[in-house]
């Protein structure tokens, strides 16, 4: 996968997951988008946990 394909993959994931338009996702900085995806994955990977502590996410 090239870097361009990787970025587009992140865009598509963010558009589906966060129910956002391409323009909204494109307006974000790539670092911010990466952080949002990382936080989402950490929260959604623990289905048995009912709470997520900020220290665990960061």
C-alpha positions, -999 to 999 in steps of 0.1 A, spaced: 0 0 0 14 34 -9 12 64 14 -15 79 -8 -36 48 -5 -31 47 33 -43 83 36 -74 76 15 -81 45 36 -80 66 67 -104 91 50 -129 64 41 -127 49 75 -133 83 92 -162 91 68 -180 58 76 -172 57 114 -178 94 123 -206 99 97 -187 128 82 -184 141 47 -152 140 26 -149 178 30 -151 176 68 -125 149 69 -103 166 44 -104 198 65 -88 180 94 -51 177 99 -38 142 92 -24 141 128 -58 149 143 -75 124 121 -50 97 132 -56 106 168 -93 103 164 -90 69 148 -66 57 175 -90 68 203 -120 52 185 -101 19 181 -91 19 218 -126 25 229 -143 1 206 -118 -28 211 -129 -33 247 -166 -43 244 -167 -56 280 -155 -23 295 -182 1 303 -159 31 310 -128 43 293 -103 63 314 -85 91 297 -51 78 309 -58 45 291 -66 63 258 -37 87 259 
